[in-house]
């Protein structure tokens, strides 16, 4: 279920960068850390673009942690 939650929450970024994520060997089914941990295998500019898109989605959903 964890991988599914990640794939839904970060769908915009994951779909936008699906080719690059596949190229570097990231697997959302293993969690977001697996994806972000493998971004170093990409050119720095692409890594930064993906990280920025993920960070943007995190900021948009920051209400999830407010209790």
N, C-alpha and C positions, 0 to 999 in steps of 0.2 A: 504494500500500500504506500509506503514512503516514496518510492520512485514515481508512482502515479500522482501523488500530491505535488511533488516537485514539478512534474511535467505539466500539470494543470496550472499551478501558480505562476510558473515562469514560461508559459507557452509562447508568448510573443517573442521573447529573446531566443528560446530554444528553436523555434521554427525559423526565425530570421537567420540564425547562424547554424542551422542543422548540418550543412556540409562541412563547415570548419570544425564543429564539435565531433563529427564522425571522423574527420581526418586526423584529429589529435588523439582519438581513442576514448573520449569521454563517454560515459554511459549513465544517463539520468536514472536508470533503474538502480544504480549503486549510490544514488544521492547526489546532491548538488556539489558536495566536496569532490566527488570523483570527476565531475566536469571541470570545475574551477582548478583543480589540482593538475590537470593535464593541459591547461591553456598555455603553459610555458613552451609547449611544443610548436606553437604557432608563432608567426611573426609578431613582434611587439605591438604593432599598430592594430592588428586584428584582435589580439588578446585584450588590449585596452578597450576596444570597441565593445566586445562581448561583456567585459566586466562592467562597463558603464551602463549597458542595457540591463544587466542583472541588478545593479545598484539602483537604477531608476525604478524597477519593479518593486524592489524592497522598500524604497521610500514611499511609493504609492500605497503599499499595503502595511505601512507602519502601524496602523490602527489594530492590526492583529495581535500585537503584544500588549496593548493597553487593556488593563483589567479593570 
